[in-house]
Amino acid sequence: FRLHLHSDLLGLCEAGKYACAPLPPYLEAEQPDLEEASKRPLYDLCFHLLKLYSDRHYGLQQLLEPLAVTWERLDYRLSWHLWGVLQALHYTHLSAPRQGLLHASYAAQLESAGLWHMAVFILLHIPDQRERAVREMLALHCPLQETEDSVRRERFLTEQLLIPERWIHEAKATRAHRDGDRHQQALHLYRARYWNQCHRLLIQHLASDCIINDNHDYLLEFLEGLALPEHCATIQDWDTAGGVYLDYIRVIKTLQDIQQMENAGYELERLYTDVTSLCSRIELLPCRTAKDRLAQSGKRTTASLS
């Protein structure tokens, strides 16, 4: 009753003539700018908690307002943790948009302080669109270069927050694309299990360089992984692109092994059928650039000599 009477008296006089307004401590010394900037009178957090105790349906929005505690409007530290306590006490009548704003605001505060991995933890509490929010945060901050700090943060994300490693590699592939680092992009697309995108990147930008520079082992490591039945089944044009490169490298390596043998005639005859088929498939490889045509010519010549 006394609390309601106090509230009524406050309503009778804006200046608090009949009762002292329960201002936040930082407003006890007059700061009219803050008071005027607010759409409603600012009351101390403890006053709002008393109101909530007396009325379970008391609005939570003003209670969780940072200005009820501090003059820093964007400091959501206490507000966010208080919301967690209120939920545990079954005070849940805060709208989903307001919950999202609270989580996003505190996450932004942590992000600006360099604690983006902790911001991911906050974003996991968003009622809707949490996956999208987390992936966007990872895309902004996951570094390509591994350091002790980055490894520690990624371990925190995957082991404690149970963030899928695939999301982290997807974020790194996005960053590599922005940086123009196609080798890193291919690596993280592969680790993120984006087989089709990885294959397309290899064929369009990396494979020809590998063939021209005899960097077969680098390309082979990707292609052998992509060639697994459960992977290549999802890859567009595998048989006429990546599969051709893979067969070419295997023929070259087989030929190198045969050349080390003393009696290589029989093995060369066995290889002849594979080489004949390979030559016709090489002719069908797409050539978008002069480098592609050079690589195709080199493969065709090498296969013919085999």
C-alpha positions as YAML, in Angstrom:
chain: A
units: angstrom
residues:
- id: 1
  name: PHE
  ca: [0.00, 0.00, 0.00]
- id: 2
  name: ARG
  ca: [2.78, 2.42, 0.93]
- id: 3
  name: LEU
  ca: [4.56, 1.74, -2.37]
- id: 4
  name: HIS
  ca: [1.41, 2.50, -4.36]
- id: 5
  name: LEU
  ca: [0.80, 5.65, -2.29]
- id: 6
  name: HIS
  ca: [4.36, 6.78, -2.96]
- id: 7
  name: SER
  ca: [3.85, 6.21, -6.69]
- id: 8
  name: ASP
  ca: [0.59, 8.20, -6.60]
- id: 9
  name: LEU
  ca: [2.26, 11.10, -4.86]
- id: 10
  name: LEU
  ca: [5.00, 11.10, -7.46]
- id: 11
  name: GLY
  ca: [2.34, 11.34, -10.12]
- id: 12
  name: LEU
  ca: [0.73, 14.34, -8.42]
- id: 13
  name: CYS
  ca: [3.80, 16.46, -8.72]
- id: 14
  name: GLU
  ca: [6.59, 16.11, -11.24]
- id: 15
  name: ALA
  ca: [8.93, 18.04, -8.99]
- id: 16
  name: GLY
  ca: [8.45, 15.54, -6.20]
- id: 17
  name: LYS
  ca: [6.85, 18.09, -3.88]
- id: 18
  name: TYR
  ca: [5.01, 15.50, -1.82]
- id: 19
  name: ALA
  ca: [7.54, 12.69, -2.08]
- id: 20
  name: CYS
  ca: [11.17, 12.43, -3.12]
- id: 21
  name: ALA
  ca: [11.55, 10.75, -6.49]
- id: 22
  name: PRO
  ca: [13.52, 7.47, -6.28]
- id: 23
  name: LEU
  ca: [16.19, 8.62, -8.69]
- id: 24
  name: PRO
  ca: [19.18, 6.52, -9.70]
- id: 25
  name: PRO
  ca: [22.27, 7.43, -7.65]
- id: 26
  name: TYR
  ca: [23.93, 9.19, -10.57]
- id: 27
  name: LEU
  ca: [20.93, 11.56, -10.83]
- id: 28
  name: GLU
  ca: [20.90, 12.61, -7.18]
- id: 29
  name: ALA
  ca: [23.01, 15.53, -8.30]
- id: 30
  name: GLU
  ca: [20.87, 17.36, -10.85]
- id: 31
  name: GLN
  ca: [21.59, 16.42, -14.46]
- id: 32
  name: PRO
  ca: [18.67, 17.86, -16.41]
- id: 33
  name: ASP
  ca: [20.04, 16.83, -19.80]
- id: 34
  name: LEU
  ca: [19.59, 13.15, -19.05]
- id: 35
  name: GLU
  ca: [16.20, 13.71, -17.46]
- id: 36
  name: GLU
  ca: [14.91, 15.73, -20.39]
- id: 37
  name: ALA
  ca: [16.27, 13.27, -22.95]
- id: 38
  name: SER
  ca: [14.21, 10.47, -21.45]
- id: 39
  name: LYS
  ca: [10.62, 9.99, -22.60]
- id: 40
  name: ARG
  ca: [9.56, 9.16, -19.05]
- id: 41
  name: PRO
  ca: [10.90, 9.91, -15.55]
- id: 42
  name: LEU
  ca: [13.95, 7.90, -14.59]
- id: 43
  name: TYR
  ca: [13.64, 5.85, -11.44]
- id: 44
  name: ASP
  ca: [16.18, 3.73, -9.64]
- id: 45
  name: LEU
  ca: [16.38, 0.01, -10.38]
- id: 46
  name: CYS
  ca: [15.52, -0.85, -6.78]
- id: 47
  name: PHE
  ca: [12.25, 1.07, -7.09]
- id: 48
  name: HIS
  ca: [11.34, -0.90, -10.23]
- id: 49
  name: LEU
  ca: [12.14, -4.17, -8.46]
- id: 50
  name: LEU
  ca: [9.84, -3.22, -5.59]
- id: 51
  name: LYS
  ca: [7.11, -2.40, -8.09]
- id: 52
  name: LEU
  ca: [7.62, -5.76, -9.78]
- id: 53
  name: TYR
  ca: [7.46, -7.52, -6.42]
- id: 54
  name: SER
  ca: [4.12, -5.87, -5.68]
- id: 55
  name: ASP
  ca: [2.79, -6.45, -9.20]
- id: 56
  name: ARG
  ca: [4.04, -9.45, -11.18]
- id: 57
  name: HIS
  ca: [2.79, -7.84, -14.40]
- id: 58
  name: TYR
  ca: [4.78, -4.66, -13.93]
- id: 59
  name: GLY
  ca: [6.52, -3.68, -17.17]
- id: 60
  name: LEU
  ca: [10.03, -5.12, -17.51]
- id: 61
  name: GLN
  ca: [11.18, -2.75, -20.23]
- id: 62
  name: GLN
  ca: [11.77, 0.21, -17.90]
- id: 63
  name: LEU
  ca: [13.25, -2.08, -15.25]
- id: 64
  name: LEU
  ca: [15.89, -3.34, -17.69]
- id: 65
  name: GLU
  ca: [16.69, 0.12, -19.02]
- id: 66
  name: PRO
  ca: [20.43, 0.85, -18.50]
- id: 67
  name: LEU
  ca: [19.58, 4.40, -17.38]
- id: 68
  name: ALA
  ca: [17.95, 2.92, -14.28]
- id: 69
  name: VAL
  ca: [21.45, 2.04, -13.11]
- id: 70
  name: THR
  ca: [24.02, 4.10, -14.98]
- id: 71
  name: TRP
  ca: [24.28, 7.23, -17.07]
- id: 72
  name: GLU
  ca: [25.85, 5.15, -19.86]
- id: 73
  name: ARG
  ca: [22.91, 4.38, -22.12]
- id: 74
  name: LEU
  ca: [24.72, 1.57, -23.94]
- id: 75
  name: ASP
  ca: [25.96, -0.29, -20.86]
- id: 76
  name: TYR
  ca: [23.79, -3.41, -20.82]
- id: 77
  name: ARG
  ca: [25.92, -5.51, -18.48]
- id: 78
  name: LEU
  ca: [23.66, -5.41, -15.44]
- id: 79
  name: SER
  ca: [20.48, -5.34, -17.53]
- id: 80
  name: TRP
  ca: [21.37, -8.55, -19.37]
- id: 81
  name: HIS
  ca: [22.32, -10.49, -16.25]
- id: 82
  name: LEU
  ca: [19.29, -9.18, -14.39]
- id: 83
  name: TRP
  ca: [17.06, -10.45, -17.19]
- id: 84
  name: GLY
  ca: [18.55, -13.91, -16.70]
- id: 85
  name: VAL
  ca: [17.73, -13.78, -12.99]
- id: 86
  name: LEU
  ca: [14.19, -12.59, -13.66]
- id: 87
  name: GLN
  ca: [13.62, -15.44, -16.10]
- id: 88
  name: ALA
  ca: [14.77, -17.92, -13.46]
- id: 89
  name: LEU
  ca: [12.14, -16.41, -11.15]
- id: 90
  name: HIS
  ca: [9.49, -16.89, -13.88]
- id: 91
  name: TYR
  ca: [9.16, -13.24, -14.83]
- id: 92
  name: THR
  ca: [8.96, -13.78, -18.58]
- id: 93
  name: HIS
  ca: [6.62, -11.07, -19.86]
- id: 94
  name: LEU
  ca: [9.23, -9.25, -21.95]
- id: 95
  name: SER
  ca: [8.35, -9.25, -25.64]
- id: 96
  name: ALA
  ca: [10.53, -11.20, -28.08]
- id: 97
  name: PRO
  ca: [11.65, -8.03, -29.93]
- id: 98
  name: ARG
  ca: [12.72, -6.46, -26.62]
- id: 99
  name: GLN
  ca: [14.58, -9.62, -25.66]
- id: 100
  name: GLY
  ca: [16.34, -9.58, -29.01]
- id: 101
  name: LEU
  ca: [17.29, -5.93, -28.54]
- id: 102
  name: LEU
  ca: [18.68, -6.66, -25.08]
- id: 103
  name: HIS
  ca: [20.80, -9.58, -26.31]
- id: 104
  name: ALA
  ca: [21.99, -7.76, -29.43]
- id: 105
  name: SER
  ca: [22.90, -4.63, -27.45]
- id: 106
  name: TYR
  ca: [24.99, -6.51, -24.89]
- id: 107
  name: ALA
  ca: [26.62, -8.56, -27.66]
- id: 108
  name: ALA
  ca: [27.56, -5.34, -29.46]
- id: 109
  name: GLN
  ca: [29.03, -3.98, -26.22]
- id: 110
  name: LEU
  ca: [31.21, -7.07, -25.80]
- id: 111
  name: GLU
  ca: [32.18, -6.99, -29.47]
- id: 112
  name: SER
  ca: [33.32, -3.38, -29.20]
- id: 113
  name: ALA
  ca: [35.48, -4.40, -26.22]
- id: 114
  name: GLY
  ca: [37.20, -7.08, -28.33]
- id: 115
  name: LEU
  ca: [35.33, -9.96, -26.68]
- id: 116
  name: TRP
  ca: [33.55, -11.15, -29.82]
- id: 117
  name: HIS
  ca: [33.73, -14.80, -28.73]
- id: 118
  name: MET
  ca: [31.77, -13.90, -25.59]
- id: 119
  name: ALA
  ca: [29.34, -11.95, -27.77]
- id: 120
  name: VAL
  ca: [28.62, -15.25, -29.53]
- id: 121
  name: PHE
  ca: [27.55, -16.69, -26.17]
- id: 122
  name: ILE
  ca: [25.12, -13.79, -25.70]
- id: 123
  name: LEU
  ca: [23.71, -14.16, -29.22]
- id: 124
  name: LEU
  ca: [22.88, -17.80, -28.52]
- id: 125
  name: HIS
  ca: [20.14, -16.50, -26.19]
- id: 126
  name: ILE
  ca: [18.25, -14.67, -28.95]
- id: 127
  name: PRO
  ca: [14.76, -16.19, -29.28]
- id: 128
  name: ASP
  ca: [14.73, -15.95, -33.10]
- id: 129
  name: GLN
  ca: [17.43, -15.79, -35.78]
- id: 130
  name: ARG
  ca: [20.17, -16.90, -33.39]
- id: 131
  name: GLU
  ca: [21.98, -19.00, -36.02]
- id: 132
  name: ARG
  ca: [22.07, -16.11, -38.45]
- id: 133
  name: ALA
  ca: [23.34, -13.72, -35.76]
- id: 134
  name: VAL
  ca: [26.09, -16.12, -34.65]
- id: 135
  name: ARG
  ca: [27.24, -16.82, -38.22]
- id: 136
  name: GLU
  ca: [27.41, -13.10, -38.98]
- id: 137
  name: MET
  ca: [29.52, -12.53, -35.87]
- id: 138
  name: LEU
  ca: [31.88, -15.36, -36.85]
- id: 139
  name: ALA
  ca: [32.19, -14.01, -40.39]
- id: 140
  name: LEU
  ca: [33.22, -10.62, -39.02]
- id: 141
  name: HIS
  ca: [35.84, -11.81, -36.56]
- id: 142
  name: CYS
  ca: [37.21, -15.32, -37.24]
- id: 143
  name: PRO
  ca: [40.85, -14.73, -38.28]
- id: 144
  name: LEU
  ca: [42.62, -16.66, -41.02]
- id: 145
  name: GLN
  ca: [45.99, -16.67, -39.29]
- id: 146
  name: GLU
  ca: [46.14, -19.03, -36.34]
- id: 147
  name: THR
  ca: [47.52, -17.60, -33.11]
- id: 148
  name: GLU
  ca: [47.49, -18.86, -29.56]
- id: 149
  name: ASP
  ca: [44.62, -16.51, -28.79]
- id: 150
  name: SER
  ca: [42.57, -17.48, -31.87]
- id: 151
  name: VAL
  ca: [43.01, -21.19, -31.13]
- id: 152
  name: ARG
  ca: [41.90, -20.64, -27.54]
- id: 153
  name: ARG
  ca: [38.82, -18.72, -28.65]
- id: 154
  name: GLU
  ca: [37.87, -21.30, -31.27]
- id: 155
  name: ARG
  ca: [38.22, -24.05, -28.69]
- id: 156
  name: PHE
  ca: [35.90, -22.09, -26.41]
- id: 157
  name: LEU
  ca: [33.36, -21.78, -29.23]
- id: 158
  name: THR
  ca: [33.41, -25.43, -30.24]
- id: 159
  name: GLU
  ca: [33.95, -27.18, -26.90]
- id: 160
  name: GLN
  ca: [31.99, -25.00, -24.49]
- id: 161
  name: LEU
  ca: [29.40, -23.30, -26.68]
- id: 162
  name: LEU
  ca: [29.15, -26.31, -29.04]
- id: 163
  name: ILE
  ca: [29.33, -24.10, -32.13]
- id: 164
  name: PRO
  ca: [29.74, -26.39, -35.18]
- id: 165
  name: GLU
  ca: [33.28, -26.27, -36.56]
- id: 166
  name: ARG
  ca: [31.70, -26.03, -39.99]
- id: 167
  name: TRP
  ca: [30.40, -22.54, -39.14]
- id: 168
  name: ILE
  ca: [33.90, -21.40, -38.21]
- id: 169
  name: HIS
  ca: [35.41, -22.70, -41.45]
- id: 170
  name: GLU
  ca: [32.56, -21.14, -43.40]
- id: 171
  name: ALA
  ca: [33.37, -17.79, -41.76]
- id: 172
  name: LYS
  ca: [37.06, -18.19, -42.60]
- id: 173
  name: ALA
  ca: [36.22, -19.03, -46.21]
- id: 174
  name: THR
  ca: [34.17, -15.83, -46.39]
- id: 175
  name: ARG
  ca: [37.07, -13.80, -44.99]
- id: 176
  name: ALA
  ca: [39.52, -15.44, -47.41]
- id: 177
  name: HIS
  ca: [37.20, -14.55, -50.28]
- id: 178
  name: ARG
  ca: [37.16, -10.92, -49.12]
- id: 179
  name: ASP
  ca: [40.95, -10.94, -48.87]
- id: 180
  name: GLY
  ca: [41.38, -12.56, -52.28]
- id: 181
  name: ASP
  ca: [43.21, -15.56, -50.77]
- id: 182
  name: ARG
  ca: [41.89, -18.40, -52.91]
- id: 183
  name: HIS
  ca: [44.11, -21.06, -51.38]
- id: 184
  name: GLN
  ca: [42.76, -20.36, -47.90]
- id: 185
  name: GLN
  ca: [39.26, -20.07, -49.31]
- id: 186
  name: ALA
  ca: [39.52, -23.50, -50.93]
- id: 187
  name: LEU
  ca: [40.93, -25.01, -47.73]
- id: 188
  name: HIS
  ca: [38.13, -23.71, -45.53]
- id: 189
  name: LEU
  ca: [35.41, -24.48, -48.06]
- id: 190
  name: TYR
  ca: [36.70, -28.05, -47.99]
- id: 191
  name: ARG
  ca: [36.79, -28.16, -44.18]
- id: 192
  name: ALA
  ca: [33.29, -26.67, -44.08]
- id: 193
  name: ARG
  ca: [32.19, -29.53, -46.37]
- id: 194
  name: TYR
  ca: [31.05, -27.27, -49.17]
- id: 195
  name: TRP
  ca: [32.19, -29.79, -51.76]
- id: 196
  name: ASN
  ca: [30.60, -28.19, -54.81]
- id: 197
  name: GLN
  ca: [31.87, -24.67, -54.05]
- id: 198
  name: CYS
  ca: [35.35, -25.99, -53.26]
- id: 199
  name: HIS
  ca: [35.43, -27.93, -56.53]
- id: 200
  name: ARG
  ca: [34.30, -24.91, -58.54]
- id: 201
  name: LEU
  ca: [36.99, -22.71, -56.96]
- id: 202
  name: LEU
  ca: [39.70, -25.29, -57.63]
- id: 203
  name: ILE
  ca: [38.75, -25.73, -61.28]
- id: 204
  name: GLN
  ca: [38.25, -22.05, -62.06]
- id: 205
  name: HIS
  ca: [41.22, -20.55, -60.23]
- id: 206
  name: LEU
  ca: [43.76, -23.04, -58.86]
- id: 207
  name: ALA
  ca: [43.95, -26.24, -60.90]
- id: 208
  name: SER
  ca: [45.62, -24.76, -63.99]
- id: 209
  name: ASP
  ca: [48.36, -23.15, -61.87]
- id: 210
  name: CYS
  ca: [49.00, -26.47, -60.14]
- id: 211
  name: ILE
  ca: [49.34, -28.30, -63.47]
- id: 212
  name: ILE
  ca: [51.59, -25.67, -65.05]
- id: 213
  name: ASN
  ca: [53.86, -25.55, -61.98]
- id: 214
  name: ASP
  ca: [53.81, -29.34, -61.42]
- id: 215
  name: ASN
  ca: [52.27, -28.79, -58.00]
- id: 216
  name: HIS
  ca: [50.35, -32.03, -58.29]
- id: 217
  name: ASP
  ca: [50.44, -33.08, -54.64]
- id: 218
  name: TYR
  ca: [48.66, -29.92, -53.50]
- id: 219
  name: LEU
  ca: [45.83, -30.44, -55.99]
- id: 220
  name: LEU
  ca: [45.72, -34.19, -55.38]
- id: 221
  name: GLU
  ca: [45.04, -33.71, -51.67]
- id: 222
  name: PHE
  ca: [41.86, -31.80, -52.47]
- id: 223
  name: LEU
  ca: [40.73, -34.00, -55.35]
- id: 224
  name: GLU
  ca: [41.11, -37.29, -53.50]
- id: 225
  name: GLY
  ca: [38.90, -35.96, -50.73]
- id: 226
  name: LEU
  ca: [36.33, -34.66, -53.19]
- id: 227
  name: ALA
  ca: [36.39, -37.97, -55.09]
- id: 228
  name: LEU
  ca: [34.82, -39.92, -52.23]
- id: 229
  name: PRO
  ca: [31.45, -41.23, -53.48]
- id: 230
  name: GLU
  ca: [29.42, -39.37, -50.86]
- id: 231
  name: HIS
  ca: [31.18, -36.13, -51.82]
- id: 232
  name: CYS
  ca: [31.46, -36.23, -55.60]
- id: 233
  name: ALA
  ca: [27.80, -37.23, -55.87]
- id: 234
  name: THR
  ca: [26.93, -33.66, -54.83]
- id: 235
  name: ILE
  ca: [29.47, -31.96, -57.13]
- id: 236
  name: GLN
  ca: [28.32, -30.51, -60.42]
- id: 237
  name: ASP
  ca: [30.43, -31.55, -63.45]
- id: 238
  name: TRP
  ca: [32.76, -33.70, -61.38]
- id: 239
  name: ASP
  ca: [33.28, -36.28, -64.14]
- id: 240
  name: THR
  ca: [34.18, -33.64, -66.74]
- id: 241
  name: ALA
  ca: [36.30, -31.40, -64.50]
- id: 242
  name: GLY
  ca: [37.71, -32.50, -61.14]
- id: 243
  name: GLY
  ca: [37.57, -36.16, -62.09]
- id: 244
  name: VAL
  ca: [39.67, -35.47, -65.21]
- id: 245
  name: TYR
  ca: [42.34, -33.65, -63.20]
- id: 246
  name: LEU
  ca: [42.40, -36.47, -60.66]
- id: 247
  name: ASP
  ca: [42.81, -39.16, -63.33]
- id: 248
  name: TYR
  ca: [45.53, -37.11, -65.04]
- id: 249
  name: ILE
  ca: [47.57, -36.79, -61.84]
- id: 250
  name: ARG
  ca: [47.14, -40.49, -61.11]
- id: 251
  name: VAL
  ca: [48.34, -41.39, -64.60]
- id: 252
  name: ILE
  ca: [51.39, -39.15, -64.17]
- id: 253
  name: LYS
  ca: [52.24, -40.71, -60.82]
- id: 254
  name: THR
  ca: [51.70, -44.22, -62.18]
- id: 255
  name: LEU
  ca: [54.01, -43.41, -65.09]
- id: 256
  name: GLN
  ca: [56.67, -42.14, -62.69]
- id: 257
  name: ASP
  ca: [56.44, -45.39, -60.74]
- id: 258
  name: ILE
  ca: [56.67, -47.47, -63.93]
- id: 259
  name: GLN
  ca: [59.79, -45.62, -65.01]
- id: 260
  name: GLN
  ca: [61.51, -46.89, -61.89]
- id: 261
  name: MET
  ca: [60.84, -50.52, -62.88]
- id: 262
  name: GLU
  ca: [63.26, -52.68, -64.85]
- id: 263
  name: ASN
  ca: [60.66, -54.46, -66.99]
- id: 264
  name: ALA
  ca: [58.05, -51.78, -67.59]
- id: 265
  name: GLY
  ca: [56.62, -52.98, -70.92]
- id: 266
  name: TYR
  ca: [53.64, -54.83, -69.48]
- id: 267
  name: GLU
  ca: [52.71, -52.00, -67.12]
- id: 268
  name: LEU
  ca: [52.90, -49.47, -69.97]
- id: 269
  name: GLU
  ca: [50.49, -51.57, -72.03]
- id: 270
  name: ARG
  ca: [48.05, -51.64, -69.15]
- id: 271
  name: LEU
  ca: [48.31, -47.86, -68.86]
- id: 272
  name: TYR
  ca: [47.66, -47.32, -72.58]
- id: 273
  name: THR
  ca: [43.87, -47.69, -72.32]
- id: 274
  name: ASP
  ca: [43.67, -45.21, -69.46]
- id: 275
  name: VAL
  ca: [45.79, -42.68, -71.36]
- id: 276
  name: THR
  ca: [43.69, -42.99, -74.53]
- id: 277
  name: SER
  ca: [40.49, -42.33, -72.59]
- id: 278
  name: LEU
  ca: [42.12, -39.49, -70.68]
- id: 279
  name: CYS
  ca: [43.22, -37.66, -73.85]
- id: 280
  name: SER
  ca: [39.65, -37.44, -75.13]
- id: 281
  name: ARG
  ca: [38.38, -36.22, -71.75]
- id: 282
  name: ILE
  ca: [41.08, -33.55, -71.55]
- id: 283
  name: GLU
  ca: [39.80, -32.10, -74.82]
- id: 284
  name: LEU
  ca: [36.44, -31.48, -73.15]
- id: 285
  name: LEU
  ca: [37.81, -29.51, -70.20]
- id: 286
  name: PRO
  ca: [36.41, -25.96, -70.06]
- id: 287
  name: CYS
  ca: [39.00, -23.29, -70.91]
- id: 288
  name: ARG
  ca: [38.13, -19.80, -69.68]
- id: 289
  name: THR
  ca: [41.57, -18.21, -69.76]
- id: 290
  name: ALA
  ca: [44.89, -18.47, -71.57]
- id: 291
  name: LYS
  ca: [46.28, -20.19, -68.48]
- id: 292
  name: ASP
  ca: [43.56, -22.84, -68.75]
- id: 293
  name: ARG
  ca: [44.44, -23.43, -72.41]
- id: 294
  name: LEU
  ca: [48.12, -23.72, -71.53]
- id: 295
  name: ALA
  ca: [47.38, -26.25, -68.80]
- id: 296
  name: GLN
  ca: [45.11, -28.22, -71.14]
- id: 297
  name: SER
  ca: [47.79, -28.27, -73.81]
- id: 298
  name: GLY
  ca: [50.36, -29.45, -71.28]
- id: 299
  name: LYS
  ca: [48.10, -32.23, -70.02]
- id: 300
  name: ARG
  ca: [47.29, -33.35, -73.54]
- id: 301
  name: THR
  ca: [50.96, -33.42, -74.54]
- id: 302
  name: THR
  ca: [52.02, -35.27, -71.40]
- id: 303
  name: ALA
  ca: [49.23, -37.82, -71.76]
- id: 304
  name: SER
  ca: [50.12, -38.40, -75.42]
- id: 305
  name: LEU
  ca: [53.77, -38.97, -74.58]
- id: 306
  name: SER
  ca: [52.75, -41.44, -71.92]
...
